[in-house]
Amino acid sequence: MKLRLFTSALLLLAAGATQAASLALVPSATAVAPNGNFTVNLVLDATDAPGAHPGLYGGAIVVTFNTTLLSFGGFVLDGDLSYFEPIEVSTNGNTQTVSFGFDNAPDTGTVGMFSFTAIGPVGSVASIGLVDADDFSGSFASYVPTYQRFYPDFVPAQVTVVPLPAGVWLLGTAVGALAVRRLRRAPR
């Protein structure tokens, strides 16, 4: 009986600590041509985080990717958000990390946008990882009405490098054929 009560109490505590808040990487395209540029939005959904709603939220993240598959172009914050930790980019072997902290994010919406270029071979799948910068105690907080910690789910992204669409090849062939025809008709 005591074990059942103890287990029930633990389950209630765990349920109270569980939050459906999330921070997700959302690519503009999941299939990109070689040397194609694309963006990845960093999207916060803190509607189930503690605190008042609407509220203000902040946290620090680390984004990772393989430098043989992707080239990092930069990151831009949206709207009235601000950095509380400046952007740091570091490379270790084939892994590059981009880390920073942000403040004043609303309950839902885009925190900012990463830009990348797909440099991997056709058929490669580039994973873009996303984690809390403080893996020990967590860095995310709801600022309104008081500083309350929360632990969002982190959703990474993947992008596949695909060959150029057939229409692009067909257009290139047609333009090339017209150029050759024009050269042949030119007076000599």
C-alpha positions as CSV (number, residue, x, y, z in Angstrom):
1,M,0.0,0.0,0.0
2,K,2.8,2.4,0.9
3,L,4.7,1.6,-2.2
4,R,1.5,2.3,-4.3
5,L,1.1,5.7,-2.6
6,F,4.8,6.5,-3.1
7,T,4.6,5.5,-6.8
8,S,1.4,7.6,-7.3
9,A,3.1,10.6,-5.7
10,L,6.1,10.2,-8.0
11,L,3.9,10.0,-11.1
12,L,2.0,13.1,-10.0
13,L,5.3,15.0,-9.5
14,A,6.6,13.8,-12.9
15,A,3.3,14.8,-14.6
16,G,3.5,18.2,-13.0
17,A,7.1,18.6,-14.2
18,T,6.2,17.5,-17.8
19,Q,5.7,20.4,-20.1
20,A,4.7,20.4,-23.8
21,A,6.7,23.6,-24.6
22,S,9.0,23.1,-27.5
23,L,11.8,24.7,-29.5
24,A,12.0,23.4,-33.1
25,L,14.2,23.8,-36.1
26,V,11.9,24.2,-39.2
27,P,13.7,24.1,-42.6
28,S,12.4,26.1,-45.5
29,A,12.8,22.9,-47.6
30,T,13.5,19.3,-46.7
31,A,15.1,18.6,-50.1
32,V,17.8,21.0,-51.4
33,A,19.9,20.9,-54.6
34,P,23.7,20.8,-54.4
35,N,25.0,24.3,-53.5
36,G,21.4,25.3,-52.8
37,N,20.7,27.9,-50.1
38,F,18.0,27.4,-47.6
39,T,16.9,28.7,-44.2
40,V,15.9,27.1,-40.9
41,N,13.6,28.9,-38.6
42,L,14.0,28.5,-34.8
43,V,10.4,28.3,-33.6
44,L,9.4,28.5,-29.9
45,D,6.0,27.3,-28.6
46,A,5.9,28.1,-24.9
47,T,2.1,28.1,-24.5
48,D,2.3,25.3,-22.0
49,A,5.3,26.7,-20.1
50,P,4.8,28.1,-16.6
51,G,4.1,31.7,-16.0
52,A,1.7,34.3,-17.4
53,H,0.4,34.1,-21.0
54,P,1.2,36.1,-22.9
55,G,4.7,36.1,-21.4
56,L,8.3,36.6,-22.2
57,Y,10.8,33.7,-22.5
58,G,14.5,33.2,-22.9
59,G,17.1,30.5,-23.1
60,A,20.4,29.4,-24.6
61,I,20.9,26.9,-27.3
62,V,23.5,24.9,-29.2
63,V,23.0,24.0,-32.9
64,T,25.3,21.4,-34.5
65,F,25.8,20.2,-38.0
66,N,28.4,18.5,-40.3
67,T,30.6,20.9,-42.2
68,T,31.1,18.4,-45.0
69,L,27.4,18.6,-45.7
70,L,26.4,22.2,-44.7
71,S,28.0,25.6,-44.8
72,F,26.7,28.1,-42.2
73,G,25.7,31.5,-43.5
74,G,24.5,33.2,-40.3
75,F,21.7,33.8,-37.9
76,V,19.3,36.7,-37.5
77,L,17.0,37.3,-34.5
78,D,13.4,38.2,-35.2
79,G,11.6,41.3,-33.9
80,D,12.3,42.7,-30.4
81,L,14.3,39.8,-29.2
82,S,17.8,40.3,-27.9
83,Y,20.9,38.2,-27.2
84,F,22.0,37.6,-23.7
85,E,24.9,35.5,-24.9
86,P,26.5,36.5,-28.2
87,I,26.7,34.1,-31.1
88,E,29.7,31.8,-30.9
89,V,30.7,29.5,-33.8
90,S,33.2,26.8,-33.2
91,T,34.5,23.8,-35.2
92,N,35.8,20.5,-34.0
93,G,36.7,18.2,-36.8
94,N,33.7,18.0,-39.2
95,T,31.3,19.3,-36.5
96,Q,30.4,22.9,-36.3
97,T,28.4,24.4,-33.4
98,V,26.5,27.7,-33.2
99,S,25.5,28.7,-29.7
100,F,23.8,31.8,-28.2
101,G,21.2,32.9,-25.7
102,F,18.1,35.0,-26.4
103,D,15.7,37.0,-24.4
104,N,12.2,38.5,-24.7
105,A,10.6,35.8,-27.0
106,P,6.8,35.7,-27.0
107,D,4.7,32.6,-26.2
108,T,4.8,31.3,-29.8
109,G,6.6,32.3,-33.0
110,T,9.9,32.4,-34.8
111,V,12.9,33.3,-32.6
112,G,15.2,33.8,-35.6
113,M,16.5,32.3,-38.8
114,F,19.6,30.4,-39.7
115,S,20.9,30.4,-43.3
116,F,22.8,27.4,-44.8
117,T,24.2,26.2,-48.1
118,A,24.0,22.5,-48.9
119,I,27.5,21.4,-49.9
120,G,27.2,17.6,-49.5
121,P,26.9,15.1,-52.3
122,V,23.5,14.2,-53.9
123,G,21.8,11.7,-51.6
124,S,23.4,12.9,-48.4
125,V,21.2,13.7,-45.4
126,A,22.3,16.6,-43.3
127,S,21.1,16.6,-39.7
128,I,20.9,19.8,-37.7
129,G,20.9,19.2,-34.0
130,L,19.4,21.4,-31.3
131,V,20.0,21.2,-27.6
132,D,19.9,23.3,-24.4
133,A,23.2,25.1,-23.9
134,D,23.0,24.2,-20.2
135,D,22.6,20.4,-20.2
136,F,22.9,20.2,-16.4
137,S,20.2,22.5,-15.0
138,G,18.6,23.9,-18.2
139,S,18.7,27.5,-19.3
140,F,15.1,28.2,-20.3
141,A,12.9,30.5,-18.2
142,S,9.6,32.3,-18.2
143,Y,10.2,35.8,-17.0
144,V,6.6,36.8,-16.3
145,P,5.5,37.1,-13.4
146,T,8.6,35.7,-11.9
147,Y,11.7,33.9,-13.2
148,Q,10.4,30.3,-13.6
149,R,12.5,27.5,-15.2
150,F,11.0,25.2,-17.8
151,Y,12.4,22.4,-20.0
152,P,11.1,22.5,-23.6
153,D,11.3,19.6,-26.0
154,F,14.0,20.2,-28.7
155,V,13.1,19.2,-32.3
156,P,16.1,18.9,-34.7
157,A,15.9,19.1,-38.5
158,Q,17.1,17.1,-41.5
159,V,17.7,18.2,-45.1
160,T,18.4,15.9,-48.0
161,V,20.6,16.9,-50.9
162,V,18.8,15.9,-54.1
163,P,19.7,16.3,-57.8
164,L,18.4,19.4,-59.7
165,P,14.8,18.8,-60.9
166,A,14.4,17.5,-64.4
167,G,12.8,20.8,-65.4
168,V,16.0,22.7,-64.7
169,W,18.0,20.2,-66.9
170,L,15.4,20.5,-69.7
171,L,15.5,24.3,-69.5
172,G,19.3,24.3,-69.6
173,T,19.3,21.9,-72.6
174,A,16.7,24.1,-74.5
175,V,18.6,27.3,-73.9
176,G,21.8,25.6,-75.0
177,A,20.2,24.3,-78.2
178,L,18.9,27.8,-79.0
179,A,22.4,29.2,-78.5
180,V,23.9,26.6,-80.8
181,R,21.2,27.2,-83.4
182,R,21.8,31.0,-83.2
183,L,25.5,30.5,-83.6
184,R,25.0,28.3,-86.7
185,R,22.7,30.9,-88.3
186,A,24.9,33.8,-87.6
187,P,26.4,35.3,-90.8
188,R,30.1,34.7,-91.3
